[in-house]
Amino acid sequence: MLLQEFLASEQARVDAALERLTPPESQHPATIHRAMRYSLFAGGKRIRPILCVAGAAAIADHVPGALEAGCALEMIHTYSLIHDDLPALDNDDFRRGKPTCHKVFGEAMAILAGDALFTLAMQTLVSINGLEPARIVALVHELSFSAGTVDGMIGGQVTDIEGEKQPPTPELLHLIHHAKTGALLRASVRMGGVCAGANTTQAAALSSYGEHVGLAFQIVDDILDVEESSEALGKTAGKDAAQGKITFPAVYGLDASKAMAQEQCRLAHETLTPFGDRAQRLHEIADLIVHRKS
């Protein structure tokens, strides 16, 4: 199966699982469920759940819980986007080519929708069938810490906000993006490994792959914010520079940033040696992340 066919198939599987796991719009209180579903089904690439499933597949076939763990990751990612777009943070009117959650449902409901998706993610993990309790605990640990304040997504967001208008330095850039974007992408493959019962060597290889892919993803994101249009990105282009964000192009320039993304992709490929041919999809996803245009 070609990569694009694989991605389309996996996106459909993730969407079907999210449909099953998320309360329907008619469920009381209906407004919060409409807001949650509005952002959750707004057309994301589902890269985190796909990485989770591919990470599990690098170790074993038909791994119980990998799809549900991936859905929990997507819920956390979506909650972070809803909150990122709020006026108090990035103040963005569009996400994935559609009005942001707070523009449609109001700020209060958008805040609650993000909170509810975080809660639903944890409910999803503890409700996985066919997975031993120790692995479920490990999944909750991995996701909660990667979304948290110490080397996690929220910690990275705090550093990003406090870094606005400060001199762009490599040290501050690393602090922001190792946590803000990298932590959840790293957790995606690690959680797949947890579901599949990864041994120490396999878990370390998946962690390293996630580190390199996460960094490559953020570098490319920063480059696209400079080079692509708002229409192509589905969100407001050029906001990083306008808000004085510390980005890879701001610190290193565009050409060096592109070279860095390629180097991170190369290193990601190297980490997958222990898995042999089973890591084919992880190899392909690394290349896709670096060469994407949105």
PyMOL commands that set and color helices and strands:
alter all, ss='L'
color gray80, all
select helices_A, chain A and resi 3-21+30-40+47-57+66-84+101-105+107-126+133-146+153-163+170-180+182-196+200-227+230-233+239-242+248-252+254-271+273-291
alter helices_A, ss='H'
color red, helices_A
select strands_A, chain A and resi 94-95+98-99
alter strands_A, ss='S'
color yellow, strands_A
deselect
rebuild
show_as cartoon
